[in-house]
Every structure is written in structure tokens, then in C-alpha cells.
Amino acid sequence: MKRGFGLKSYALLYLLFLYAPILILPLFAFNAGTVVSFPLKGFTTQWFGEMWADQNLRQALGRSLIIAFSTATISTILGIFAARASVRYRFPGKGPVFGLILLPMVLPDIVVAMALLVVLLSLGVTLSIGTIIMGHVLLCMPFAVAILTSAFQSLDKSLEEAALDLGETPWSTFRLIILPLVMPGIIASFLICFTISIDEFVVANFLGSGKPVLSVYIFGQFRFPAKVPAMLALGTILVAFSVCLLAIAEYFRRRGIAKTGGKDSGGFL
């Protein structure tokens, strides 16, 4: 037996178990039958047309895009400041502060959602798209900080020092030298946060108002068997969209590391 054969077999079976449901999803999205079962009844694109004709789905998608874009923008901007402070400065309580920023990455989403709901209701805040954005920013911030910290750490400090020696102010150095160099990391952070926000369900369900976002709408439609094929078609599109965004984010992350001369210690893909 070849060395490492057992470990490779385990890895292959694990990946098959993990991704087989996702790979099967497009089969039923193009299946002519209304029941999700084998054998398949034939090929059709009917469910994609039915999906797009659903006005409620389009409205939910519009709300999700607004939330995802706002979340990605806010999380990335806050992540830039936090990552810069983490890499460049030393101050009392730095470790605990950044530990708290990264804490939502390991907390169950339902715990975060319940805590936010209790706090917001006790403060008399009306649930809306704004409250969902607040919750999503809390969840996405750790990922933005992690990505951007890596980008800032790969910078050559001598470039910043040279700019300051030549008469540039700290702000102009940051704007003209540092930001262009970490721009691939910024783009990667934005795309990752966008993907997380548009796919997130628990916080959106807890903190949303009566108008559902896309993930909540999809969950509700599975109560009706006739709607399931159209939701599978939508799921196929969302999987392809998420994979494309992650691939683009990984490309920009690696480009940023290569641009600054750093070493790649692993990525998303």
C-alpha cells in the first residue's frame, strides 16, 4: 500500500460528503419533475424562468443586495482602520480589544442574533434593514480585519519611512503609498464580506422586519412543495455567484501578497 493512501482516501471521502449536495443541486434545478428525487424526469429551464417571474423574490433580492453592499463597505472601512492599528501601533489593551473584534468569528450566529435582538428591543430600536446591516457588520468585521491585517503585515515598512523622509505627511503617505499597495486586500475583504452577508440567514431572520431578505424568503418558500424547484434554481445561481466572488477575492489576495513581496501562508481556495 502506498504511503499516505489512507489519509488521501479520507480527504477524498470527506470532500465528497461535504460537496456532493452542492454538486447535486444543479441536477434538480434543471430537472423537469416537480419532486426532488431520482430518477430525473428530463431537462428543462422552466424553473429559472419561474424564479425570475416571482416579484416577491426580486424585492427580497434587492433588499439583500442593499444590505450586502452596505455591510461589505462598512466592514471593510472599519477593517482598514482596525488592521492598520493592529500592525502599526502599540497601545494598552491591544490584545483584548482585537480579541473582542474577532470573537463573533467563533460565536454561534444564533447567540449573536439573540443578544443583538434583546439589546435593540430594550433600546426601543425598530427592526429594519438598518438593524440587519448592524448585525452583519458585527459578523463580517472579523473576516475583514483578518484579511486586511495580512495585507498590512506584508508591506515593506521602508517604503513608508522613505515617503516620510521625503516630506510626505502621515496622511498623504497612507493615501498615496499604503492604500494602493493594500488595495487587492481591500477588494478581497469587500468581496468576502459581501458573500457572507448575502448568504447569512440567522441574524437576518432575527433582526429583520416584516419584509424578508433573500435568505429568509428562500427558507419560507420551502414550506410549499410547488416552489421548491424554483428555489433550487435560485440556489444554483447563488452557489455559482458565491464561488465566482470567492475566486476573485482569492485572486486579489494573492496579487496583493505578490505585489508587496510577502509570502503566501494559505488562502480561501
ZISUL-V700192 format. One record per pair of residues at least 12 apart in sequence whose ideal C-beta (glycine too) atoms are under 7 Angstrom apart, sorted by the first residue. I is the first residue (numbers start at 1). J is the second residue. Records with the same first field share a line. If there is no record, write none. Layout:
# ZISUL-V700192
I = J  J
This chain:
# ZISUL-V700192
22 = 239
25 = 232  235  236  239
26 = 236
27 = 40
28 = 232
29 = 47  232  233  236
30 = 43  44  45
32 = 44
34 = 226  229
36 = 228
47 = 229  230  232  233
48 = 233
50 = 230
51 = 230  233  234
54 = 230
56 = 217
57 = 217
60 = 212  213  214  217
61 = 214
63 = 129  211  213
64 = 198  213  214
66 = 129
67 = 129  132  133  136  197  213
68 = 194  197  198
69 = 194
70 = 133
71 = 133  136  137  140  193  197
72 = 190  193  194  197
74 = 137
75 = 137  140  141  144  193
76 = 144  186  189  190  193
78 = 141
79 = 141  144  145  148  189
80 = 148  186
82 = 101  145
83 = 145  148  149  152
84 = 152
86 = 98  149
87 = 149  152  153
101 = 141  142  145
102 = 142  145
104 = 138  139  142
105 = 142
109 = 139  202  203
110 = 202
112 = 138  139  203
113 = 135  202  203  206  207
114 = 206
116 = 135  207
117 = 206  207
127 = 207  208  209
128 = 209
131 = 207
132 = 203  204  207  208  213
135 = 203  207
136 = 197  200  203
139 = 196  200  203
140 = 193  196  197
143 = 192  193  196
144 = 189  193
147 = 185  188  189  192  253
148 = 182  185  186  189
150 = 185
151 = 182  185  256
152 = 182
154 = 257  260  262
155 = 178  181  182  260
156 = 260  261
159 = 177
160 = 173  177  178
163 = 177
181 = 259  260
182 = 256
184 = 252  253  255  256  259
185 = 253  256
187 = 252
188 = 249  252  253
191 = 245  248  249
192 = 249
194 = 245
195 = 242  245  246
198 = 214
199 = 215  242
200 = 215
201 = 215  216  219
204 = 216
218 = 231  234
246 = 268  269
247 = 269
249 = 268
250 = 267  268  269
253 = 267
254 = 267
